[in-house]
Amino acid sequence: MVQLFIKIASNDGCKEWTIVELQGELVSRYETDLSGNFIGDLHFNKKGVPILIIGHHILYGKVTDLDKPFVVLVKEESQALPGDDVAMEIDHSKRDRHYTVTAVIKRKIQFRTRPKPIIANLPKKV
């Protein structure tokens, strides 16, 4: 049987995160990975409808609650117990392993429709 030791990150509660769900595929103009890069702007209108602007495209979405919330865990290990010889390989069974809850995910923002192009007002013929 595997036992997991889980700690709550702080006494004043966990952070609440939200998942952004896009239907389809995001492709970069350049052949680079998109992780860690700026993708677009997320706004909410007065009625609470999420609006995502990516380049010259706009997407309208909706906020929904998840059926089952997710928990974000961070695995933490101590390297060696007191009295262990540092030069020797550490026995994995003697490590102090635990997980810390850093956030809870209860909602998601869904963008299910196709992006619409943003067209600026063009001046009429002069």
MMTF fields as JSON, N, C-alpha, C and O atoms, coordinates in Angstrom:
{
  "mmtfVersion": "1.0.0",
  "mmtfProducer": "UNKNOWN",
  "numBonds": 503,
  "numAtoms": 504,
  "numGroups": 126,
  "numChains": 1,
  "numModels": 1,
  "chainsPerModel": [1],
  "groupsPerChain": [126],
  "chainIdList": ["A"],
  "bondAtomList": [4, 2, 8, 6, 12, 10, 16, 14, 20, 18, 24, 22, 28, 26, 32, 30, 36, 34, 40, 38, 44, 42, 48, 46, 52, 50, 56, 54, 60, 58, 64, 62, 68, 66, 72, 70, 76, 74, 80, 78, 84, 82, 88, 86, 92, 90, 96, 94, 100, 98, 104, 102, 108, 106, 112, 110, 116, 114, 120, 118, 124, 122, 128, 126, 132, 130, 136, 134, 140, 138, 144, 142, 148, 146, 152, 150, 156, 154, 160, 158, 164, 162, 168, 166, 172, 170, 176, 174, 180, 178, 184, 182, 188, 186, 192, 190, 196, 194, 200, 198, 204, 202, 208, 206, 212, 210, 216, 214, 220, 218, 224, 222, 228, 226, 232, 230, 236, 234, 240, 238, 244, 242, 248, 246, 252, 250, 256, 254, 260, 258, 264, 262, 268, 266, 272, 270, 276, 274, 280, 278, 284, 282, 288, 286, 292, 290, 296, 294, 300, 298, 304, 302, 308, 306, 312, 310, 316, 314, 320, 318, 324, 322, 328, 326, 332, 330, 336, 334, 340, 338, 344, 342, 348, 346, 352, 350, 356, 354, 360, 358, 364, 362, 368, 366, 372, 370, 376, 374, 380, 378, 384, 382, 388, 386, 392, 390, 396, 394, 400, 398, 404, 402, 408, 406, 412, 410, 416, 414, 420, 418, 424, 422, 428, 426, 432, 430, 436, 434, 440, 438, 444, 442, 448, 446, 452, 450, 456, 454, 460, 458, 464, 462, 468, 466, 472, 470, 476, 474, 480, 478, 484, 482, 488, 486, 492, 490, 496, 494, 500, 498],
  "bondOrderList": [1, 1, 1, 1, 1, 1, 1, 1, 1, 1, 1, 1, 1, 1, 1, 1, 1, 1, 1, 1, 1, 1, 1, 1, 1, 1, 1, 1, 1, 1, 1, 1, 1, 1, 1, 1, 1, 1, 1, 1, 1, 1, 1, 1, 1, 1, 1, 1, 1, 1, 1, 1, 1, 1, 1, 1, 1, 1, 1, 1, 1, 1, 1, 1, 1, 1, 1, 1, 1, 1, 1, 1, 1, 1, 1, 1, 1, 1, 1, 1, 1, 1, 1, 1, 1, 1, 1, 1, 1, 1, 1, 1, 1, 1, 1, 1, 1, 1, 1, 1, 1, 1, 1, 1, 1, 1, 1, 1, 1, 1, 1, 1, 1, 1, 1, 1, 1, 1, 1, 1, 1, 1, 1, 1, 1],
  "groupList": [{"groupName": "MET", "atomNameList": ["N", "CA", "C", "O"], "elementList": ["N", "C", "C", "O"], "formalChargeList": [0, 0, 0, 0], "bondAtomList": [1, 0, 2, 1, 3, 2], "bondOrderList": [1, 1, 2], "singleLetterCode": "M", "chemCompType": "L-PEPTIDE LINKING"}, {"groupName": "VAL", "atomNameList": ["N", "CA", "C", "O"], "elementList": ["N", "C", "C", "O"], "formalChargeList": [0, 0, 0, 0], "bondAtomList": [1, 0, 2, 1, 3, 2], "bondOrderList": [1, 1, 2], "singleLetterCode": "V", "chemCompType": "L-PEPTIDE LINKING"}, {"groupName": "GLN", "atomNameList": ["N", "CA", "C", "O"], "elementList": ["N", "C", "C", "O"], "formalChargeList": [0, 0, 0, 0], "bondAtomList": [1, 0, 2, 1, 3, 2], "bondOrderList": [1, 1, 2], "singleLetterCode": "Q", "chemCompType": "L-PEPTIDE LINKING"}, {"groupName": "LEU", "atomNameList": ["N", "CA", "C", "O"], "elementList": ["N", "C", "C", "O"], "formalChargeList": [0, 0, 0, 0], "bondAtomList": [1, 0, 2, 1, 3, 2], "bondOrderList": [1, 1, 2], "singleLetterCode": "L", "chemCompType": "L-PEPTIDE LINKING"}, {"groupName": "PHE", "atomNameList": ["N", "CA", "C", "O"], "elementList": ["N", "C", "C", "O"], "formalChargeList": [0, 0, 0, 0], "bondAtomList": [1, 0, 2, 1, 3, 2], "bondOrderList": [1, 1, 2], "singleLetterCode": "F", "chemCompType": "L-PEPTIDE LINKING"}, {"groupName": "ILE", "atomNameList": ["N", "CA", "C", "O"], "elementList": ["N", "C", "C", "O"], "formalChargeList": [0, 0, 0, 0], "bondAtomList": [1, 0, 2, 1, 3, 2], "bondOrderList": [1, 1, 2], "singleLetterCode": "I", "chemCompType": "L-PEPTIDE LINKING"}, {"groupName": "LYS", "atomNameList": ["N", "CA", "C", "O"], "elementList": ["N", "C", "C", "O"], "formalChargeList": [0, 0, 0, 0], "bondAtomList": [1, 0, 2, 1, 3, 2], "bondOrderList": [1, 1, 2], "singleLetterCode": "K", "chemCompType": "L-PEPTIDE LINKING"}, {"groupName": "ALA", "atomNameList": ["N", "CA", "C", "O"], "elementList": ["N", "C", "C", "O"], "formalChargeList": [0, 0, 0, 0], "bondAtomList": [1, 0, 2, 1, 3, 2], "bondOrderList": [1, 1, 2], "singleLetterCode": "A", "chemCompType": "L-PEPTIDE LINKING"}, {"groupName": "SER", "atomNameList": ["N", "CA", "C", "O"], "elementList": ["N", "C", "C", "O"], "formalChargeList": [0, 0, 0, 0], "bondAtomList": [1, 0, 2, 1, 3, 2], "bondOrderList": [1, 1, 2], "singleLetterCode": "S", "chemCompType": "L-PEPTIDE LINKING"}, {"groupName": "ASN", "atomNameList": ["N", "CA", "C", "O"], "elementList": ["N", "C", "C", "O"], "formalChargeList": [0, 0, 0, 0], "bondAtomList": [1, 0, 2, 1, 3, 2], "bondOrderList": [1, 1, 2], "singleLetterCode": "N", "chemCompType": "L-PEPTIDE LINKING"}, {"groupName": "ASP", "atomNameList": ["N", "CA", "C", "O"], "elementList": ["N", "C", "C", "O"], "formalChargeList": [0, 0, 0, 0], "bondAtomList": [1, 0, 2, 1, 3, 2], "bondOrderList": [1, 1, 2], "singleLetterCode": "D", "chemCompType": "L-PEPTIDE LINKING"}, {"groupName": "GLY", "atomNameList": ["N", "CA", "C", "O"], "elementList": ["N", "C", "C", "O"], "formalChargeList": [0, 0, 0, 0], "bondAtomList": [1, 0, 2, 1, 3, 2], "bondOrderList": [1, 1, 2], "singleLetterCode": "G", "chemCompType": "PEPTIDE LINKING"}, {"groupName": "CYS", "atomNameList": ["N", "CA", "C", "O"], "elementList": ["N", "C", "C", "O"], "formalChargeList": [0, 0, 0, 0], "bondAtomList": [1, 0, 2, 1, 3, 2], "bondOrderList": [1, 1, 2], "singleLetterCode": "C", "chemCompType": "L-PEPTIDE LINKING"}, {"groupName": "GLU", "atomNameList": ["N", "CA", "C", "O"], "elementList": ["N", "C", "C", "O"], "formalChargeList": [0, 0, 0, 0], "bondAtomList": [1, 0, 2, 1, 3, 2], "bondOrderList": [1, 1, 2], "singleLetterCode": "E", "chemCompType": "L-PEPTIDE LINKING"}, {"groupName": "TRP", "atomNameList": ["N", "CA", "C", "O"], "elementList": ["N", "C", "C", "O"], "formalChargeList": [0, 0, 0, 0], "bondAtomList": [1, 0, 2, 1, 3, 2], "bondOrderList": [1, 1, 2], "singleLetterCode": "W", "chemCompType": "L-PEPTIDE LINKING"}, {"groupName": "THR", "atomNameList": ["N", "CA", "C", "O"], "elementList": ["N", "C", "C", "O"], "formalChargeList": [0, 0, 0, 0], "bondAtomList": [1, 0, 2, 1, 3, 2], "bondOrderList": [1, 1, 2], "singleLetterCode": "T", "chemCompType": "L-PEPTIDE LINKING"}, {"groupName": "ARG", "atomNameList": ["N", "CA", "C", "O"], "elementList": ["N", "C", "C", "O"], "formalChargeList": [0, 0, 0, 0], "bondAtomList": [1, 0, 2, 1, 3, 2], "bondOrderList": [1, 1, 2], "singleLetterCode": "R", "chemCompType": "L-PEPTIDE LINKING"}, {"groupName": "TYR", "atomNameList": ["N", "CA", "C", "O"], "elementList": ["N", "C", "C", "O"], "formalChargeList": [0, 0, 0, 0], "bondAtomList": [1, 0, 2, 1, 3, 2], "bondOrderList": [1, 1, 2], "singleLetterCode": "Y", "chemCompType": "L-PEPTIDE LINKING"}, {"groupName": "HIS", "atomNameList": ["N", "CA", "C", "O"], "elementList": ["N", "C", "C", "O"], "formalChargeList": [0, 0, 0, 0], "bondAtomList": [1, 0, 2, 1, 3, 2], "bondOrderList": [1, 1, 2], "singleLetterCode": "H", "chemCompType": "L-PEPTIDE LINKING"}, {"groupName": "PRO", "atomNameList": ["N", "CA", "C", "O"], "elementList": ["N", "C", "C", "O"], "formalChargeList": [0, 0, 0, 0], "bondAtomList": [1, 0, 2, 1, 3, 2], "bondOrderList": [1, 1, 2], "singleLetterCode": "P", "chemCompType": "L-PEPTIDE LINKING"}],
  "groupTypeList": [0, 1, 2, 3, 4, 5, 6, 5, 7, 8, 9, 10, 11, 12, 6, 13, 14, 15, 5, 1, 13, 3, 2, 11, 13, 3, 1, 8, 16, 17, 13, 15, 10, 3, 8, 11, 9, 4, 5, 11, 10, 3, 18, 4, 9, 6, 6, 11, 1, 19, 5, 3, 5, 5, 11, 18, 18, 5, 3, 17, 11, 6, 1, 15, 10, 3, 10, 6, 19, 4, 1, 1, 3, 1, 6, 13, 13, 8, 2, 7, 3, 19, 11, 10, 10, 1, 7, 0, 13, 5, 10, 18, 8, 6, 16, 10, 16, 18, 17, 15, 1, 15, 7, 1, 5, 6, 16, 6, 5, 2, 4, 16, 15, 16, 19, 6, 19, 5, 5, 7, 9, 3, 19, 6, 6, 1],
  "groupIdList": [1, 2, 3, 4, 5, 6, 7, 8, 9, 10, 11, 12, 13, 14, 15, 16, 17, 18, 19, 20, 21, 22, 23, 24, 25, 26, 27, 28, 29, 30, 31, 32, 33, 34, 35, 36, 37, 38, 39, 40, 41, 42, 43, 44, 45, 46, 47, 48, 49, 50, 51, 52, 53, 54, 55, 56, 57, 58, 59, 60, 61, 62, 63, 64, 65, 66, 67, 68, 69, 70, 71, 72, 73, 74, 75, 76, 77, 78, 79, 80, 81, 82, 83, 84, 85, 86, 87, 88, 89, 90, 91, 92, 93, 94, 95, 96, 97, 98, 99, 100, 101, 102, 103, 104, 105, 106, 107, 108, 109, 110, 111, 112, 113, 114, 115, 116, 117, 118, 119, 120, 121, 122, 123, 124, 125, 126],
  "secStructList": [7, 7, 7, 7, 7, 3, 3, 3, 1, 7, 6, 6, 7, 7, 3, 3, 3, 3, 3, 3, 3, 3, 1, 1, 7, 7, 7, 7, 1, 1, 1, 1, 7, 7, 6, 6, 1, 7, 7, 7, 3, 3, 3, 3, 7, 6, 6, 7, 7, 3, 3, 3, 3, 3, 6, 6, 3, 3, 3, 3, 7, 3, 3, 3, 3, 3, 3, 3, 3, 3, 3, 3, 3, 3, 3, 3, 3, 7, 1, 7, 7, 6, 6, 7, 7, 6, 6, 1, 7, 7, 7, 4, 4, 4, 1, 7, 3, 3, 3, 3, 3, 3, 3, 3, 3, 3, 3, 3, 3, 3, 3, 7, 1, 7, 7, 3, 3, 7, 7, 7, 7, 7, 7, 7, 7, 7],
  "xCoordList": [0.842, 0.0, 0.891, 1.863, 0.55, 1.299, 0.601, -0.609, 1.372, 0.821, 1.364, 2.571, 0.489, 0.889, 0.625, -0.476, 1.626, 1.482, 1.249, 2.097, 0.098, -0.298, -0.474, -1.141, 0.148, 0.034, -0.658, -0.502, -1.415, -2.013, -0.942, -0.2, -0.854, 0.222, 0.222, 1.285, -0.917, -0.955, -2.203, -3.145, -2.195, -3.325, -4.529, -5.663, -4.303, -5.41, -6.057, -6.714, -5.898, -6.571, -5.679, -4.635, -6.104, -5.35, -5.762, -6.832, -4.895, -5.227, -6.241, -6.265, -7.075, -8.019, -7.608, -7.51, -7.369, -6.989, -8.176, -9.157, -8.084, -9.116, -8.446, -7.389, -9.048, -8.533, -9.102, -10.283, -8.255, -8.718, -8.714, -7.678, -9.891, -10.038, -10.339, -11.324, -9.48, -9.655, -9.96, -9.337, -10.917, -11.205, -10.347, -10.352, -9.634, -8.795, -7.328, -6.904, -6.565, -5.113, -4.548, -4.973, -3.591, -2.855, -1.543, -0.764, -1.307, -0.093, 0.676, 0.106, 1.961, 2.814, 3.23, 3.401, 3.389, 3.881, 5.322, 5.747, 6.043, 7.421, 7.401, 6.488, 8.365, 8.367, 9.018, 10.072, 8.362, 8.836, 7.713, 6.542, 8.095, 7.132, 6.418, 7.051, 5.111, 4.333, 4.365, 3.926, 4.866, 4.839, 5.714, 6.856, 5.145, 5.859, 5.824, 6.395, 5.165, 5.086, 3.722, 2.744, 3.668, 2.425, 1.561, 2.037, 0.313, -0.583, -1.649, -1.919, -2.252, -3.31, -3.788, -3.221, -4.841, -5.434, -6.771, -7.588, -6.992, -8.256, -8.971, -8.424, -10.189, -10.998, -12.369, -12.759, -13.102, -14.488, -15.331, -14.96, -16.473, -17.327, -18.176, -18.007, -19.08, -19.888, -20.81, -21.186, -21.173, -22.047, -21.266, -21.865, -19.937, -19.114, -18.731, -18.228, -18.953, -18.606, -17.118, -16.651, -16.364, -14.928, -14.695, -15.368, -13.728, -13.354, -11.851, -11.089, -11.423, -10.003, -9.601, -10.199, -8.584, -8.082, -6.702, -5.772, -6.58, -5.308, -4.976, -5.621, -3.985, -3.604, -4.744, -5.213, -5.202, -6.306, -7.594, -8.451, -7.726, -8.915, -9.498, -8.778, -10.808, -11.496, -12.35, -12.984, -12.353, -13.147, -14.022, -13.58, -15.27, -16.19, -16.385, -16.544, -16.372, -16.478, -17.498, -18.309, -17.449, -18.318, -17.579, -16.684, -17.967, -17.371, -18.299, -19.496, -17.735, -18.516, -17.803, -16.578, -18.585, -18.019, -17.657, -18.356, -16.569, -16.162, -17.02, -17.422, -17.3, -18.057, -17.276, -17.825, -15.978, -15.093, -13.898, -13.224, -13.627, -12.497, -11.157, -11.03, -10.164, -8.794, -7.977, -8.306, -6.915, -5.982, -4.601, -4.184, -3.891, -2.533, -1.577, -1.553, -0.788, 0.147, 1.578, 1.896, 2.444, 3.876, 4.585, 4.422, 5.374, 6.104, 7.357, 8.111, 7.573, 8.748, 9.431, 8.774, 10.759, 11.537, 12.713, 13.306, 13.043, 14.293, 15.377, 15.124, 16.572, 17.632, 18.168, 18.353, 18.415, 18.96, 18.53, 18.307, 18.417, 18.103, 19.384, 20.465, 19.293, 20.507, 21.213, 20.577, 22.532, 23.323, 23.657, 24.488, 23.04, 23.367, 24.702, 25.022, 25.469, 26.735, 26.449, 25.795, 26.933, 26.649, 27.308, 26.757, 28.462, 29.181, 28.478, 28.632, 27.725, 27.04, 25.76, 25.197, 25.318, 24.056, 22.923, 22.887, 21.999, 20.908, 19.89, 19.49, 19.476, 18.451, 17.094, 16.688, 16.396, 15.141, 14.071, 13.17, 14.134, 13.109, 13.27, 12.34, 14.442, 14.67, 14.389, 14.532, 14.006, 13.7, 12.357, 11.451, 12.251, 10.997, 10.23, 10.563, 9.213, 8.427, 7.078, 6.421, 6.683, 5.336, 4.911, 5.738, 3.625, 3.046, 2.389, 1.771, 2.529, 1.919, 0.83, 1.062, -0.347, -1.446, -1.201, -1.167, -1.03, -0.771, -1.991, -2.094, -2.914, -4.104, -5.214, -4.981, -6.421, -7.602, -8.22, -8.323, -8.63, -9.26, -10.717, -11.006, -11.638, -13.063, -13.834, -14.944, -13.251, -13.966, -13.088, -11.866, -13.744, -12.995, -13.676, -14.885, -12.854, -13.351, -13.261, -12.17, -14.395, -14.451, -14.623, -15.469, -13.797, -13.947, -14.227, -13.309, -15.506, -15.911, -16.167, -16.217, -16.329, -16.65, -15.381, -14.302, -15.528, -14.393, -14.034, -14.908, -12.75, -12.365, -12.915, -12.991, -13.295, -13.801, -12.724, -12.063, -12.536, -11.51, -11.936, -13.111, -10.963, -11.211, -10.922, -9.794, -11.955, -11.806, -11.987, -13.028, -10.97, -11.042, -11.906, -12.06, -12.462, -13.247, -12.323, -11.394, -12.584, -11.769, -12.369, -13.591, -11.525, -12.082, -12.733, -12.285, -13.796, -14.5, -13.663, -12.69, -14.041, -13.307, -13.28, -14.271, -12.155, -12.0, -12.393, -12.331],
  "yCoordList": [-1.172, 0.0, 1.241, 1.321, 2.191, 3.429, 4.488, 4.685, 5.167, 6.246, 7.568, 7.709, 8.531, 9.863, 10.82, 10.852, 11.592, 12.585, 13.938, 14.427, 14.536, 15.772, 16.872, 16.688, 18.031, 19.19, 20.322, 20.453, 21.136, 22.337, 23.423, 23.553, 24.21, 25.176, 26.277, 26.598, 26.861, 27.949, 27.821, 27.109, 28.524, 28.457, 29.247, 28.914, 30.3, 31.141, 30.609, 31.375, 29.358, 28.751, 28.634, 29.279, 27.808, 27.598, 28.625, 29.228, 28.807, 29.651, 28.908, 27.678, 29.657, 29.029, 29.375, 30.548, 28.351, 28.519, 28.192, 27.605, 28.577, 28.275, 27.704, 28.182, 26.697, 26.089, 26.852, 27.2, 27.107, 27.678, 26.552, 25.944, 26.279, 25.169, 25.717, 26.426, 25.376, 25.795, 24.571, 23.523, 24.701, 23.631, 23.877, 24.981, 22.898, 23.063, 23.087, 22.469, 23.801, 23.767, 25.179, 25.947, 25.504, 26.761, 26.463, 25.621, 27.154, 26.927, 28.236, 29.284, 28.171, 29.349, 29.611, 28.683, 30.867, 31.244, 30.755, 30.385, 30.762, 30.283, 28.873, 28.519, 28.086, 26.694, 26.6, 25.988, 27.221, 27.194, 26.688, 26.689, 26.264, 25.795, 27.0, 28.026, 26.893, 28.008, 28.094, 29.098, 27.081, 27.103, 28.231, 28.418, 28.973, 30.085, 31.37, 32.372, 31.369, 32.565, 33.225, 32.589, 34.516, 35.275, 34.774, 34.678, 34.46, 33.951, 34.984, 35.21, 35.606, 36.567, 37.245, 37.051, 38.047, 38.783, 38.168, 37.873, 37.973, 37.456, 38.581, 39.16, 38.893, 39.946, 39.381, 38.328, 40.1, 39.767, 41.013, 42.11, 40.846, 42.005, 42.254, 41.565, 43.218, 43.593, 42.467, 42.409, 41.574, 40.445, 39.233, 38.219, 39.326, 38.218, 37.221, 36.143, 37.549, 36.647, 36.798, 37.911, 35.697, 35.795, 36.044, 35.47, 36.911, 37.248, 37.057, 37.643, 36.239, 35.971, 36.566, 36.254, 37.424, 38.041, 37.475, 37.653, 36.787, 36.206, 36.803, 36.485, 37.654, 38.301, 39.131, 40.053, 38.82, 39.537, 38.729, 38.863, 37.879, 37.047, 37.21, 37.479, 37.044, 37.172, 35.921, 35.408, 35.449, 34.274, 34.635, 35.32, 34.168, 34.357, 33.01, 31.987, 33.016, 31.759, 31.817, 32.74, 30.816, 30.786, 30.124, 29.303, 30.493, 29.945, 28.858, 29.083, 27.676, 26.566, 25.978, 26.043, 25.408, 24.722, 23.297, 22.665, 22.794, 21.41, 20.473, 20.819, 19.284, 18.296, 17.859, 17.744, 17.618, 17.244, 18.196, 18.311, 18.872, 19.811, 19.076, 17.925, 19.776, 19.274, 19.942, 21.036, 19.275, 19.828, 19.85, 18.874, 20.963, 21.086, 20.719, 21.371, 19.666, 19.175, 19.416, 19.325, 19.724, 19.858, 18.804, 18.751, 17.966, 16.901, 17.493, 18.208, 17.194, 17.682, 16.507, 15.639, 16.49, 15.438, 16.057, 17.029, 15.488, 15.878, 14.971, 13.796, 15.505, 14.757, 13.609, 12.505, 13.838, 12.772, 13.009, 14.146, 11.941, 12.035, 12.289, 11.93, 12.9, 13.117, 11.806, 10.809, 11.817, 10.621, 9.858, 8.95, 10.188, 9.522, 10.035, 11.213, 9.162, 9.559, 10.202, 9.595, 11.421, 12.16, 11.497, 11.544, 10.886, 10.285, 9.035, 8.692, 8.359, 7.143, 7.5, 8.58, 6.583, 6.81, 6.776, 5.915, 7.71, 7.819, 6.721, 6.481, 6.06, 5.033, 5.728, 6.516, 5.439, 6.112, 5.834, 6.655, 4.718, 4.401, 5.225, 5.301, 5.85, 6.644, 8.138, 8.926, 8.53, 9.933, 10.295, 9.467, 11.542, 12.062, 12.683, 13.784, 11.999, 12.479, 12.97, 12.333, 14.108, 14.599, 15.517, 15.977, 15.774, 16.621, 17.814, 17.683, 18.967, 20.178, 20.64, 20.741, 20.915, 21.429, 22.915, 23.686, 23.321, 24.734, 25.459, 26.676, 24.748, 25.396, 24.378, 23.17, 24.9, 24.097, 24.661, 25.878, 23.785, 24.212, 23.764, 22.568, 24.741, 24.443, 24.849, 24.366, 25.744, 26.246, 26.167, 26.043, 26.242, 26.322, 27.319, 27.539, 27.911, 28.833, 28.101, 27.727, 27.896, 27.146, 28.108, 29.001, 27.899, 28.604, 27.535, 26.86, 27.378, 26.295, 26.754, 25.929, 28.041, 28.532, 28.856, 28.992, 28.978, 29.35, 30.809, 31.626, 31.134, 32.536, 33.401, 32.971, 34.625, 35.563, 36.6, 37.061, 36.974, 37.975, 39.354, 39.715, 40.107, 41.488, 42.351, 42.392, 43.045, 43.878, 45.326, 45.7, 46.135, 47.551, 48.269, 47.807, 49.39, 50.2, 50.793, 51.535, 50.462, 50.978, 52.285, 52.417, 53.251, 54.514, 54.315, 53.5, 55.071, 54.985, 55.645, 56.342, 55.424, 56.001, 57.517, 58.151, 58.067, 59.525, 60.168, 61.391],
  "zCoordList": [0.0, 0.0, 0.0, 0.751, -0.842, -0.918, -0.088, -0.199, 0.744, 1.554, 1.046, 0.844, 0.838, 0.428, 1.578, 2.127, 1.939, 2.986, 2.326, 1.58, 2.603, 1.932, 2.975, 3.993, 2.691, 3.575, 2.831, 1.617, 3.543, 2.956, 2.963, 3.937, 1.882, 1.703, 2.761, 3.292, 3.084, 4.055, 4.911, 4.562, 6.036, 6.955, 6.457, 6.8, 5.646, 5.198, 3.925, 3.22, 3.611, 2.472, 1.255, 1.164, 0.331, -0.898, -1.944, -1.863, -2.918, -4.058, -4.911, -4.931, -5.612, -6.531, -7.952, -8.313, -8.751, -10.148, -11.024, -10.567, -12.29, -13.279, -14.52, -14.932, -15.11, -16.336, -17.53, -17.548, -18.525, -19.79, -20.813, -21.079, -21.388, -22.324, -23.716, -23.923, -24.654, -26.042, -26.891, -26.723, -27.803, -28.744, -29.974, -30.517, -30.409, -31.588, -31.225, -30.249, -32.012, -31.886, -32.029, -32.892, -31.176, -31.299, -32.004, -31.558, -33.098, -33.875, -33.954, -34.259, -33.68, -33.752, -35.187, -35.978, -35.511, -36.831, -36.997, -38.091, -35.909, -35.895, -35.331, -34.584, -35.666, -35.2, -33.82, -33.652, -32.839, -31.459, -30.565, -30.944, -29.385, -28.398, -27.795, -27.545, -27.556, -27.023, -25.503, -24.943, -24.827, -23.371, -22.832, -23.253, -21.892, -21.286, -22.082, -21.653, -23.237, -24.08, -23.952, -23.558, -24.292, -24.308, -25.464, -26.595, -25.191, -26.227, -26.581, -27.761, -25.583, -25.857, -24.594, -23.518, -24.729, -23.606, -23.239, -24.112, -21.946, -21.446, -20.715, -19.776, -21.138, -20.529, -20.203, -20.708, -19.345, -19.039, -19.288, -18.869, -19.972, -20.192, -18.951, -17.945, -19.002, -17.835, -17.369, -16.198, -18.293, -17.945, -17.446, -17.086, -17.42, -16.947, -18.025, -17.708, -19.284, -20.391, -20.694, -20.936, -20.683, -20.988, -22.474, -23.331, -22.758, -24.13, -24.24, -23.472, -25.191, -25.406, -26.757, -27.787, -26.737, -27.955, -28.233, -27.446, -29.369, -29.797, -31.151, -32.15, -31.187, -32.441, -32.987, -32.319, -34.197, -34.833, -34.789, -35.662, -33.754, -33.613, -32.215, -31.254, -32.12, -30.844, -30.614, -31.536, -29.381, -29.009, -27.815, -26.893, -27.841, -26.73, -26.054, -26.721, -24.723, -23.997, -22.893, -22.819, -22.031, -20.859, -19.706, -19.91, -18.496, -17.282, -16.751, -16.574, -16.499, -15.953, -14.742, -14.631, -13.847, -12.683, -13.067, -13.859, -12.506, -12.748, -11.907, -10.796, -12.441, -11.68, -10.445, -9.35, -10.65, -9.545, -9.563, -10.587, -8.463, -8.459, -8.537, -8.119, -9.085, -9.143, -8.046, -7.588, -7.633, -6.658, -7.295, -7.92, -7.138, -7.659, -6.531, -5.487, -6.753, -5.745, -6.189, -7.375, -5.225, -5.491, -4.647, -3.428, -5.319, -4.63, -4.006, -4.667, -2.741, -2.031, -1.346, -0.77, -1.416, -0.786, -0.053, -0.518, 1.092, 1.74, 1.164, 0.899, 0.971, 0.298, 1.147, 0.635, 2.398, 3.241, 4.674, 5.091, 5.41, 6.818, 7.608, 7.141, 8.794, 9.593, 9.889, 10.231, 9.755, 9.993, 8.732, 8.779, 7.593, 6.33, 5.824, 5.981, 5.225, 4.634, 3.278, 2.43, 3.073, 1.85, 0.648, -0.452, 0.827, -0.293, -0.813, -1.985, 0.017, -0.406, -1.156, -0.975, -1.99, -2.696, -1.693, -0.814, -1.825, -0.854, -1.108, -2.247, -0.045, -0.136, -0.308, 0.546, -1.407, -1.708, -0.672, -0.497, 0.013, 1.005, 2.274, 3.076, 2.476, 3.682, 3.466, 4.401, 2.285, 2.028, 2.636, 2.731, 3.041, 3.57, 2.413, 1.975, 1.912, 0.78, 1.264, 2.087, 0.74, 1.004, -0.132, -0.921, -0.203, -1.244, -0.569, 0.488, -1.185, -0.657, -1.625, -2.83, -1.092, -1.903, -2.115, -1.156, -3.383, -3.664, -4.216, -4.066, -4.847, -5.403, -5.613, -5.667, -5.728, -6.024, -7.302, -7.458, -8.211, -9.464, -9.421, -9.43, -9.373, -9.279, -10.526, -10.75, -11.352, -12.526, -13.762, -13.675, -14.923, -16.168, -17.096, -17.035, -17.956, -18.965, -20.293, -20.725, -20.94, -22.198, -23.369, -23.349, -24.385, -25.652, -26.694, -27.162, -27.062, -27.951, -29.376, -30.289, -29.582, -30.919, -31.69, -31.113, -33.002, -33.849, -33.594, -33.305, -33.701, -33.526, -34.662, -35.812, -34.31, -35.306, -35.578, -34.648, -36.839, -37.134, -36.639, -36.691, -36.162, -35.754, -36.971, -37.463, -37.455, -38.641, -38.219, -37.679, -38.467, -38.131, -39.157, -40.287, -38.757, -39.694, -40.748, -40.427, -41.996, -43.087, -43.582, -43.653, -43.923, -44.427, -45.788, -46.595, -46.028, -47.304, -48.388, -48.098, -49.615, -50.748, -50.639, -50.276, -50.954, -50.87, -52.163, -52.288]
}
